[in-house]
Amino acid sequence: MKFSKLLFLSFICMLLVSFKPINTKTLSNRNTSIYFLSDKQQLETLMRKAYEWIETKKTQTDFDVVENKKGDKYVGLNLKSHNKIVEELKKSNFFAQQFIDNYNKIGLKIGDNLKTNKWEYFVGELPPYGNDSNPWCDCQDNPDAFWKTMKLNNLKVENNKATFYWTWTEWKETPKYKVTAVKENGVWKIAYLQGFDSKTYF
C-alpha cells in the first residue's frame, strides 16, 4: 500500500512540475479569421429588405394629388399623405438624407406646378410628369416577391459610395435599374434611385 501511495504522489508531482501556463503571445500570433460581410452582400441585403418594406409596409400612393371641386382636374398635392410618406422613409432607415430630400422636393414641386397651373392634369388622363411607370422599379408590372431574388450588377464601390444596377431573375424581361448608395455612420443607405431622378419629373 505504501508503495502505491508513493507512486501516486510522485505521479501527481510530475504532473505539477510538467504543467506550463498557456503562452498568450503564441495564441495572439496565430492567424484568427473574423468574418465580415462584403460590401456586395451588405448592399444586396439592403436592397432586398428595402424593397420588401416598399412593397409590403410603405404607404403605396406616391405624390397623391387632389382634385378641384368639379372633380375634373388635379390642382395640388395631398400634403398630409406626402408628409406621412416622407416620415416613413426616414424611419425605415433604408434611405440616406439625400434621397429623402429629393423625394420631398419632387412632391412639393408637383404640388406647386399643379396649383399655379404650370401643368394641367385632368382626371382620367396621364400625369404631365414621370414616365407612366412605377418609379420604384421603372416598370408597370413585376413578379411576386421579386426582392427575394434581386441581383446586383456592375457594382462599383469607391470612398463610401456605391453604384450598381439591380435586376430580377423570375422573368426574362427585367429592368436594369440604377442605384447609388452611400455609407452613413458605417451603414449603407440608398441615396439615388433611377425612378426618382428629378429629370423624369421636371
Secondary structure, 3 states (H helix, E strand, C coil): CHHHHHHHHHHHHHHHHHCCCCCHHHHHHCCCCCCCCCHHHHHHHHHHHHHHHHHHCCCCCCCCEEECCCCCEEEEECHHHHHHHHHHHHHHCCECHHHHHHHHHHHHHHHHHHHCCCCCEECCCCCCCCCCCECCCCECCCCCCHHHHCEEEEEEEECCEEEEEEECCCCCCCCCEEEEEEEECCEEEEEEEHHHCHHHHC
